[in-house]
Amino acid sequence: MAGVTDTCLVTGGAGFIGCALSPVLADRFTRVVALDNLHPQVHAATERPAALDPRVELVRGDVTDAAAWDALLPGLRPTHVVHLAAETGTGQSLTEASRHAAVNVLGTATMLDAFARHAVVPERVVLASSRAVYGEGAWADAEGRLTFPGQRTHAMLAAGQWDFPGLTPVAMSARSVRPEPTSIYGATKLAQEHVIRAWCLAMDTTPVVLRLQNVYGPGQSLTNAYTGILSLFTRLARRGESIPVYEDGLVVRDFVYVDDVVRALVAALSHAPGLPASLDTAVDVGSGAPTTILDVARVLARLHGAPEPTVTGAFRDGDVRHAEADIEYAVSALGWVPEESLYEGLRRLAAWVAHTLVDEPSDVR
């Protein structure tokens, strides 16, 4: 994949996925540079994360800051870019829309403008996008016809009408399900996809867009209240508390282990045999094994000897009911398959949380 002078730039490279990705990239590239603003919402301490491979150069800077790019690029000619930098809180985006738009859309455009100013034309740009671009996605009626019901309204949720009557959800696939975001976060990620693809194709650069499902695993922020539901559940179960589960507990998510995501990103950086030179279809990356939130909460409760989860009936505006990836294209185009089972992934997450929070009081013995 990488030649003797290849350099990889990773935006948001000191975050959860960036740190997990860092040793693999350091093994494959001559030089790896991580640009990250070390935002306190994600990083409890604004210092270099211990999980970031020591061979990776960390540059503190914000993707929205043109001056930061102008300071970085004269000494950096990236041949490959992994664009991870993003604001990710679905619920938070409803009240901080400008922040999400500034980082996800303007930040991406600022990066590309800087590339143009400094005559930087990478061979390949890989964008970590999100399943949030689909919104509720496609549902099928009794005859199997696809329909796009759109966002569940506040009135529906308040009445406890969780599903769309007479319809069955369909797995998310860029080849058959059109994007219809139901959150501001999802809308900014879709715009980010369009900006990246338009620039790359005009510059004869290969864009690869990966639409990630819910990524989890060791290294997730334990202080960010807006991301990482499984790390939150793990902390509650570890304290011997009943995990609160929204709606009727039957919200479906596709949890994909971080190591599997790392392998998908590495495959996207390479010239995989099934990957077109100019990919115009996003690649859906998930576990291929969807589960309900209630079931995953029960597993974590059992792992910690905690009480049975509590179904609260509470809800969050903008949340989708069913999110599941159709990974067939990822398997064929990237030569990639997810390897980690949900149970083993949750066990590893729980062990990491226990090790990381060894000094935090726990009711579980």
N, C-alpha and C positions, 0 to 999 in steps of 0.2 A: 504493500500500500504506500509506504513512504520511501522516498529516495534519500540520498545522503544529505541533501540540503533542505528537505521539507520542514516547514514550520507550521504548527497548528496553533491558532488563536481560539481560546474558549471564553466567550463572554459569560458572565455569571459563573465563572469557573471555580469559585471557592464555595459554591453552594452544595447542596445535598448530592445532586447528580454529578456535578463537576468534580467533586472530591472522589467519588467512586470511579469516575472515568479517568482521573489523572494518572494512575500508575500504568494503565493500559496505553494511554497516549504517549507517556514518557518512554515506554518500551519501543514505540513504533516511529516516533518522530525525532529528528535531530534536536529540535527546540519546541517547547510547549510553553505558551504564555497564557495565563489566566487574568482576565480583566474583571474586577469585581469591586463594588462599592462597599461591601461588608455592612449592609444595612442592618441596623440593630434589631429590626423585627425578625430577621432570620438568624443573625449571629449574636449570641448572648454577649460575647466579647468581640470588640472590633479589632481582632488580631488574626494572624494567619492561622487557619484551622489545622489542627494536628493531622487530620485525615488527608490533607492535600499533599500529594507526593512531593518530596523535597527537591526533585529534579525539575519541578514546574516553577517558572518565574511568576510570582504574583505581583500584579500592578494594581494598586488601589485607584479606581476611577469609575465614573458613572457613564453609562452608555449614552446618556442624554447630553453630556458635556462635550461640546466640540473641541474645547481646549485640551481636554484629556486625550482625545484622539490625536490631536495635532502634536502632542508631546510624545505619544506612543509610536505612531506609525513611521516617523523618519528612521527609526532603528529596527523596524519590524516589517518583514515582507511575507505575510502569511500565505502559504499555498493552500491551506485548508482552514475553514472556520466552522466552529460549532457554536451556534447562537442559542445559549441557554438563558441569558438574562431576561427576566420578565417579572412583573407583578402578577401573583397567581391566585389571590384570594377571591373566590367567586362571590361570596357574600359581601366582602369588603368592597368589591368593585361597585356595588350599588350605592355606596355612600362616598367613595373616593374614586369616582369615574375619571376625573382628570389625571389622577396619579397613574392609573392603569393605562390610560391613553398615552400619557407622556412617555412612560417607560417602554411599553410594548410597541407602540406605533412610531412616535417621534424618536424614541431611542434607536429603533431599527433604521429609520431614515437618516438619522444623524451619523450612524456608523457607515452607512452606504455613501453618504456625501463625503465623509472623511476618506473612504477608500478612493473615491473619484478624485479628490483634491491631491492625494498622494500617489496617484497612479497605481493603486493596489488592485489587482484583479486575481482573486484566488481561483484555484482550479475547481474547488467545490465548496459550497456553503450548505451546511446541514442545520436545519431549523428544528428545534424541539417545540412542536406545536401541541395542541391539546384536543382531546375528545370534546371539550366544551364547545368547539365550533359547531357541532351538530345540534346542540340544544336537545330537544326531546327526540330528534332523529325521525326515523320512519317507523310507522306501525302498520300492521296488515289487518284488513277486515276479514270476515268469515270466508270470503272467496279468494283470499290471498292477495288482493289488490293493495298496493302500497298507498299510504296517505301520510301527510305530514301535519299532525294536529297542532303543532306550535306549542307555545308556552302554556303551562298550567297557570290559570289565573289565581290571584289571591283569594277570590270568592270560592273557587273550587277547593283549594287547600283548606280554607277555614271551615268548609262544610265536610271535610274528611273525604272528599272525592279524589282519591289518589291516582286512579287510573283513568284512561279514556274508555268509556263504555263501548263494548263490542270490538275492541281493537287489541291486537297482540304486538308487543314490541319486536323490532327486528334489529339484528346485530349491526353495528356501525361499520360502514365500508365506504371509502372515498369513491369507489367505482359505482355505487348505486344509491347512496344516501346523500342528499344535498345538505350543505351546511345551513342551519337556521339557528343561530345562537340565541339562548334565552337568558344570557347574563352579559353584562358589560365586559367582563373578562373574556368571555368567549368571542364577543364581537371584535375586541382588540386583537385577539390571537388570529382570527380570520383575516383581519386587515394586515397583520404582520405577514401572514403567508403570501398575500397578494403582492405586498411591497417587495418581499424577498424574491419571489419568482419573476416579477416584472424586471427588476434590476439585473438579476443573474442572466436571464435569457438575452437581454439586450447587450450584456457584456461578454457573452459567450462563456459564461460560468455555469457549472452544473449545480442546480438547486435540488436539494432533497428535503422534503418536508415529512417529518414523522409526527403523526398525531398520537400522542401518548395517552393511555388510560391512567388510572390512579396508581402512581408510582409509590412504592413503600420500601422500607428496609432500614437496616442500621445506618445511622448518619442523618436521619431526618431531624429537622429542628424540633427540639422539645420545648421551645419558648414561643414559637409562632402559633398564635391561636387560630389562624386562618387557613392553615394547610396541615396535612398529615393527620387525618382522623384516626388512623390506626395507632400512631404514637400516643395520641390523647387517650384512646381506649385502653392502651397498655398501661399507661400511668394510673388510670382509674382502677383497673383490675388489680394492679400491683398494690394499691392501697387498701384493697379489700372492699372497694365500693361497687355498687351495681352500675353497670354501664347504661346510660340513657340512650335510647334508640328512637330516632324521629319517625314520624308518620306511623304506619302500622308495622314497621320493621322490615317490610318487604321491598324497600328500595334496593335496586340491583346495581352493583358496581363490578368492574373488572380490575382487580388489584394485580399489578404486575411488579415483580421483584426488581429492585434496582440493578442487580447484576445482569438480569436479562435485558434491561433497557440499555445498559452500557454496551452489551454485545451488539444490540441493534444499531446503536450510534456508530460503533466502530465499523460495522458492515456498511452503513450508509456512507461512511467516509471513503471506503474502498470502491474499486470498480468491480462490484459484484457481478457475476455472469448474467444474472437476470435483470439487472438494473439498466434501464435505458439511459443513453448519454444525457438527455434532457428530460428529466422525469416531470411529467405534467399531471401526475396523479399522486396525491399524498399517500403515505404508507401508514396503516393503522397498526399500532403496537400495543398489545395487551397480553394477558395470560391465555386467552381463549377459554377460560373457565370462570364465568361470572358467578357471583355469589350474592346473597342478600346481606344487608348490613346486620340484620339480627343474627344470622348464622356466623358471621365473622366475629361478632361480639361474643357469641356463646363460646367459640373456640378460645378466645383470649381469656374469658372468665374461667374456663376449665383449666387452662394452662397455669392460672394463678390461684386456683381454689377460691375464686371470688363468687359472690352471689349471681344468680341468674340476671341477665340484662333486663332493664325496665323499658317497655314500649310506652313512650310518652304521648304520642299523638301530636307532638310539636312539629313544626315544619319551618322551612326556610325558603322565602321567595327566591325564585330563580333556579332552585335545584331541579335537576331532571329526575325522572322516575326510574329510568332504565338506561344503563350505560354498559355496553358490551362490545368488544371489538371483534370483527371478522378479520382474522389474522392470515387468511389464505394468501393474500398478495404479499404480505411481509415475508412469509415463508418462501414463496417462489422468487420474489425479486431480490431479497437480501440473502437468501440461503441461511435463514435464521429460524430457530424455534425456541420458545421459552422453555426453560429447564427446571425452574424452581416451583415446587408445589406450594399451594397457599399455606398448608399446615406447617411445612418446614420453614417457609419464609416467616410466618408469624412466630414460630419458636425462636428463630434467630433474632428477630426484632425484639422479642421479649427478653432474651438473654443480653442483648446489647443495652437495652434500656436499664436493666437491673445493674449491669456493670457501670454504666455512665452515671446512674443516680444512686450509687452505692451508699452515699451518706444521707439520702432522703428517707425519712421514716416510711416503713412499709408494714401493713397489717398482715401480709402474707408470709408465712413461714415455710 
